[in-house]
Amino acid sequence: MGCNGAYKTLILEAVAASLLLLANPEEGPSLSTIASSLRMDDLWLYKLLNDGFEISIDGVDFKGGLTPEELAQIAQQLPILAPRSPYTRGLQAQNGRETAYLKVEYFPGQPRLDVTKAGKISIPSYNFVVLSTPNPLAQPFTTSLTKLINYYRAADLFDKFLKELEIKFVGLKTDEFDRQNIVIVKNRDIPIHYLGSGYAALVLMVLAATRDIVIYDNVELHLHPWLMEKAAELIANTQDVQWIIS
């Protein structure tokens, strides 16, 4: 099950892991960091694959939970998949005769998972994001988000949906520690992680809507009724975005 014992969170995590296997490799680390907000655990992908799952998306069959022994056997043909840690699990995608793999390894003392892809599935990668509203908004989350946003579209969405809240989108600004932050204007320049939780949740939804597919868990978190109305308006009027929400 998911971190809170909910099957719906587990399903969303399984979709996230499966789409990661098909994602643009350059976006993979950022997408994985943001998806960790579902479980609030940097090791979410290993824990999910350790539990195992099977799912089918657009005709591609995914099986999560490959053991080190199974990966070692597959590595006879794809040496890059050879396990290097006892904390190794794998994900397999099958589309006809095409097969792709995701190897996820945890090394004790290392804060992040080591993720390796092998093989190929000949379908277009998905322009997606999977998230829940983290509290607080930690720097790794916001840094990852900066790498996925379409800033021109974000500015347009802010103008359409948040004008009544007197919020304007600035974009990226570098702080005194040379870190890039997403900044909005509400009377003054405010980094997103300094916003109140309700406003931050709504701003995250607008930024997520610059992707083609948005998978959002517990979308109502931190939203009081008026902000929830703005969120519903955003979802209803971004028909070019596929929303999957819970």
N, C-alpha and C positions, 0 to 999 in steps of 0.2 A: 504494500500500500504506500501512498504518499506519506510525507512527513507527519501529517495530522490524521492519519488513518483513513483518508478519503480516497476512494477508488478514482474519483474524477481527477484528483491531482496526479495520481499515478498515470492515468491515461494521457494527460497533458505532458507529463515528463517523457512518456514513451514516444509521443509525437515529436517532441523537441529533440530527443536523441536521434530519432530516425531521420528527421530533416537535417540534422547536423551532418549526417553521413553524406547527404546530397548537396550540402551548402558549398558556396565559394570558400575554398580553403583559407583565403586571407581573412574571411569574416568569422571563421569557426571559433577561435579563442574568445572573441568579443561576444558572440551569440551564446556560447557556453557560460560565460561569466554572468550574463544577464539572466539566463535561464536558471541559474543557481538561486534566484530570488524565490522560486516556487518552494524550495525546501530550506532556503536560508542556510545552505551548506555548500562550501566550495567542492566537496567530494560527492556531490549529488549524482554525477554521471556514473561513477564507480558503484555507488550504493544501488542505483537503479538497475544496472546491468547485473549486479550480484543477485538481485531478486529475480531477474529474468522477465521477459515478456515476449509476446508475439503480436504483430500488428501488420496490416496491409494498407498502403497509401498509394493511390493512383496506379494500382496494378503491381506495385513493388512490395514484396514480402520481406518483413524485417523480423529477425529473431535476436533478441538480446539475452545475454547470459552465457556466452561461450566461455568455457573454463580454460585455465592455462594449458591443460592437457590437449584440449581440442585445438587451441591456437598453435600449439607446438606441432601438431600433425599438419595443419594448414600451412605452417611455415616451411614445410618441405618444398612447397611450390612458391611461397611468398615469404622469403627469409625475414623481411622487415617485421613480420608479425610474431616472431619468436618472443615469448614472454621473458622478461628480465627480472620480474618481481613476483613473489607469490600472490601479491595483491593485483592481479591482472584479470580483466574480463574483456569480452569482445561482443561486437554487434555485427551481424551479417545481413546484407541486403541482397535479394535475389530477384532478377527480372529476366525471365526466360533463361538464356544461356549466360547472361552477364551476372557477375557477382562482385560485390564490394564489401570491405570490412572496415570496422573501426576498432582499434585496440586501445584500451584505457588502462593505464598503470598508475598505481600509487606507490611511492617510495617513502617510507617512514622518515619524518623530519623535513620532508619537502611540502611546502604549503599548497602546491598546485598539482593537478593530475597531468600526466604525460599522455598525449593523445596522438595516435598514428593512424593514417588512412592507407588503404591499399585496395587495388582493384578499381573497377569503373562501372558505373551504370550510365548508359547513354540517354539521359533525360535532362532537361534544363534544371539548373539549380533553382532553389526556391528563395525568393526575397522575403524573408519572414523575420519575426522576433517573437520570443516566448518569454513572458515575465509575469510577476506579481509586483505590487508596490512594496518595495523594501522600506523598512523603518528602523534605523535611519538610512538615508541614501549614502552609502559608503563610496569612497573615491574609486575603487575598482569598477563598481557598477557604472558610475557616471562617465569614467574614462572610456569604458567599453561602448557606452551609448554614443559618445561623440564620434565614434568610427563608423556608425551605421546610419546616421541621420542624413536625409536629403534636406539640406538647409533652406533651399529655395522653397520647397514644398512646405516645410515647417513654418516659414514666415507667412505664407499664404493661409495656412490653416489657423494660425494664431489670429490673423486679421479677420477671418471669417467667424470664428467661434469664441474667441476670448476677448473681443473688443469691449463687450459689456462689462467685463471684469477689470478693464483698464490695464490689461497685461499686454506687453509687446515683447516680441522675440528679438533678442540681440544676436545670438549665435555663440561663438566661442570667444572667450577671453582668457588670457594667461594670468595666473595669480603670481604673488611674490615668490612662490616656490617653483615657478616655471611649469605649473600644472595647468592643463587646459580644462576650463569649466564651461558648462552650458549656462548662459546668463540670460535672464529676462529683465524687463523693466517694469516695475510697479512703484511709481514715484521715484525710484532710484534703481541702479543696477543691483540685481540680486542673483548670486549663483543658485542654481536649482536646489542644491542640498541645504540652503538656508530658508527655503520657503516653508510655510506651514504645511502640515501633512496633507490636508485636503487640496490645497492649490498644487502641491507637488504631484499628487496622484493624477489630477486632471492634466497638468502639463505633460506628464509622462505619457498619458493616453494620446495627446496631440502629437508628440514626437514619434510615438510608435506608429501612428497612422501614416507616416511617411514611407512605411514598408507596405508590400502587397498583401501580406498575411500577418495578422496580429492575433496571437493566442495569449489571452489575459486571464489569469486566475484571480479569483476574489476581487473582481473589478470594483466592487462597492466599498472596499476598505478606505476609510478616512474621508469618504465623500458625504457631506451633509446633503439634505434633499435638493437644495438649489444647484449645487455642483453636480449632483447626480443627473439633474435635468440637462445640464450642459453636456455631460458625458453621453447621455442618450441622444441628444441632438447631433453630436459629433458622429456617433456610430450610424445614425439614420441617414446622414448626409455625406458620408464617405463611401459611396456605393462601389467605388473602384477598389476598396479594401475589403478583404475577406476577414471578418471578425469571428473569432471563436472565443467566447467568454463564459465565465462561470461565476 
